Amino acid sequence: MRHSPFTCCERSFAGCEILWLASILAVERASSPEFVGLIALNLGKVNFKNAEGWHKFLPSYWGQGLTTEALNALLNYGFDYLQLHRIEAGCAVENVGSTRVLKKVGMILEGRKRRGSPVRGTWVNNYLFAILDTDWATIREG
Ligand SMILES: CC(C)(COP(=O)(O)OP(=O)(O)OC[C@H]1O[C@@H](n2cnc3c(N)ncnc32)[C@H](O)[C@@H]1OP(=O)(O)O)[C@@H](O)C(=O)NCCC(=O)NCCS
């Protein structure tokens, strides 16, 4: 699988710090340039060194391990290249596939938000997962 940089925005405000906005990667098959889905980091304030990850893959590509592979690559990019301290991700509590993927890459379930996400016209409860740079280093060593 290939992850091609799609958008990476940096803006500076009146000589102040740079605000990272987002890095969105389009995920393609390595064997052929098929678009598979999107995976992204919404970056927080520079001094917090944090970001929120999200992903959305085309249903025809589900169940092949592609999201897990892409998320591992995203965490690698966030910690090794962007030098982030913490990456969060959330999913609806009913979303068994995403919950499984987040756990498989080593993200830790930290909480549950009440009616935090709009899904098909209604508010649903969602899980908050996170992983720290130190967690990622331990996984890489292990
Ligand atoms: C959810 C989603 C990310 C899964 O993508 P995927 O490419 O199929 O994920 P993977 O193949 O890497 O892994 C899926 C895992 O979940 C498991 N899984 C999926 N659906 C499941 C279900 N209904 N019950 C139990 N396990 C399930 C799979 O068995 C697999 O685990 P395993 O490797 O231990 O067998 C994908 O369905 C998607 O993009 N959905 C739409 C958008 C969305 O939900 N985004 C997330 C919002 S945070």
The ligand as an SDF file (V2000), in Angstrom:
LIG
                    3D

 48 50  0  0  0  0  0  0  0  0999 V2000
  -14.0180    0.3590   10.2210 C   0  0  0  0  0  0  0  0  0  0  0  0
  -12.9900    0.3190    9.1500 C   0  0  0  0  0  0  0  0  0  0  0  0
  -12.0120    1.3860    9.4420 C   0  0  0  0  0  0  0  0  0  0  0  0
  -12.3090   -1.0760    9.1140 C   0  0  0  0  0  0  0  0  0  0  0  0
  -11.3830   -1.1120    8.0440 O   0  0  0  0  0  0  0  0  0  0  0  0
  -10.6790   -2.4650    7.5600 P   0  0  0  0  0  0  0  0  0  0  0  0
   -9.7340   -2.1130    6.4580 O   0  0  0  0  0  0  0  0  0  0  0  0
  -11.7110   -3.4920    7.3070 O   0  0  0  0  0  0  0  0  0  0  0  0
   -9.8520   -2.8710    8.8590 O   0  0  0  0  0  0  0  0  0  0  0  0
   -8.8240   -4.0730    9.0310 P   0  0  0  0  0  0  0  0  0  0  0  0
   -9.0760   -5.1150    7.9860 O   0  0  0  0  0  0  0  0  0  0  0  0
   -7.4510   -3.5130    9.1330 O   0  0  0  0  0  0  0  0  0  0  0  0
   -9.2030   -4.6650   10.4780 O   0  0  0  0  0  0  0  0  0  0  0  0
  -10.5570   -4.8070   10.8670 C   0  0  0  0  0  0  0  0  0  0  0  0
  -10.6240   -5.6280   12.1390 C   0  0  0  0  0  0  0  0  0  0  0  0
  -11.9110   -5.4870   12.7260 O   0  0  0  0  0  0  0  0  0  0  0  0
  -12.5500   -6.7350   12.7850 C   0  0  0  0  0  0  0  0  0  0  0  0
  -13.9710   -6.5100   12.5350 N   0  0  0  0  0  0  0  0  0  0  0  0
  -14.5190   -5.7670   11.5470 C   0  0  0  0  0  0  0  0  0  0  0  0
  -15.8610   -5.7870   11.6660 N   0  0  0  0  0  0  0  0  0  0  0  0
  -16.1390   -6.5430   12.7420 C   0  0  0  0  0  0  0  0  0  0  0  0
  -17.3560   -6.9340   13.4050 C   0  0  0  0  0  0  0  0  0  0  0  0
  -18.5380   -6.5450   12.9500 N   0  0  0  0  0  0  0  0  0  0  0  0
  -17.2630   -7.7120   14.5070 N   0  0  0  0  0  0  0  0  0  0  0  0
  -16.0700   -8.1180   14.9870 C   0  0  0  0  0  0  0  0  0  0  0  0
  -14.8720   -7.7630   14.4080 N   0  0  0  0  0  0  0  0  0  0  0  0
  -14.9290   -7.0050   13.3090 C   0  0  0  0  0  0  0  0  0  0  0  0
  -11.8740   -7.5750   11.7120 C   0  0  0  0  0  0  0  0  0  0  0  0
  -12.0290   -8.9620   11.9480 O   0  0  0  0  0  0  0  0  0  0  0  0
  -10.4200   -7.0950   11.8800 C   0  0  0  0  0  0  0  0  0  0  0  0
   -9.8290   -7.6420   13.0470 O   0  0  0  0  0  0  0  0  0  0  0  0
   -8.8150   -8.9150   12.9780 P   0  0  0  0  0  0  0  0  0  0  0  0
   -7.6510   -8.4930   12.1290 O   0  0  0  0  0  0  0  0  0  0  0  0
   -8.4350   -9.1470   14.3980 O   0  0  0  0  0  0  0  0  0  0  0  0
   -9.5880  -10.0470   12.3620 O   0  0  0  0  0  0  0  0  0  0  0  0
  -13.6900    0.5610    7.8310 C   0  0  0  0  0  0  0  0  0  0  0  0
  -14.7770   -0.2710    7.9060 O   0  0  0  0  0  0  0  0  0  0  0  0
  -14.1210    1.9810    7.5490 C   0  0  0  0  0  0  0  0  0  0  0  0
  -13.3530    2.7890    7.0290 O   0  0  0  0  0  0  0  0  0  0  0  0
  -15.3920    2.3130    7.8600 N   0  0  0  0  0  0  0  0  0  0  0  0
  -16.0600    3.5770    7.4820 C   0  0  0  0  0  0  0  0  0  0  0  0
  -15.5850    4.7910    8.1870 C   0  0  0  0  0  0  0  0  0  0  0  0
  -15.3680    4.6080    9.6300 C   0  0  0  0  0  0  0  0  0  0  0  0
  -16.0350    3.8670   10.3240 O   0  0  0  0  0  0  0  0  0  0  0  0
  -14.3560    5.3060   10.0390 N   0  0  0  0  0  0  0  0  0  0  0  0
  -13.9220    5.2680   11.3660 C   0  0  0  0  0  0  0  0  0  0  0  0
  -14.4640    6.4060   12.1190 C   0  0  0  0  0  0  0  0  0  0  0  0
  -13.3740    6.6630   13.4170 S   0  0  0  0  0  0  0  0  0  0  0  0
  1  2  1  0
  2  3  1  0
  2  4  1  0
  2 36  1  0
  4  5  1  0
  5  6  1  0
  6  7  2  0
  6  8  1  0
  6  9  1  0
  9 10  1  0
 10 11  2  0
 10 12  1  0
 10 13  1  0
 13 14  1  0
 14 15  1  0
 15 16  1  0
 15 30  1  0
 16 17  1  0
 17 18  1  0
 17 28  1  0
 18 19  1  0
 18 27  1  0
 19 20  2  0
 20 21  1  0
 21 22  1  0
 21 27  2  0
 22 23  1  0
 22 24  2  0
 24 25  1  0
 25 26  2  0
 26 27  1  0
 28 29  1  0
 28 30  1  0
 30 31  1  0
 31 32  1  0
 32 33  2  0
 32 34  1  0
 32 35  1  0
 36 37  1  0
 36 38  1  0
 38 39  2  0
 38 40  1  0
 40 41  1  0
 41 42  1  0
 42 43  1  0
 43 44  2  0
 43 45  1  0
 45 46  1  0
 46 47  1  0
 47 48  1  0
M  END
$$$$
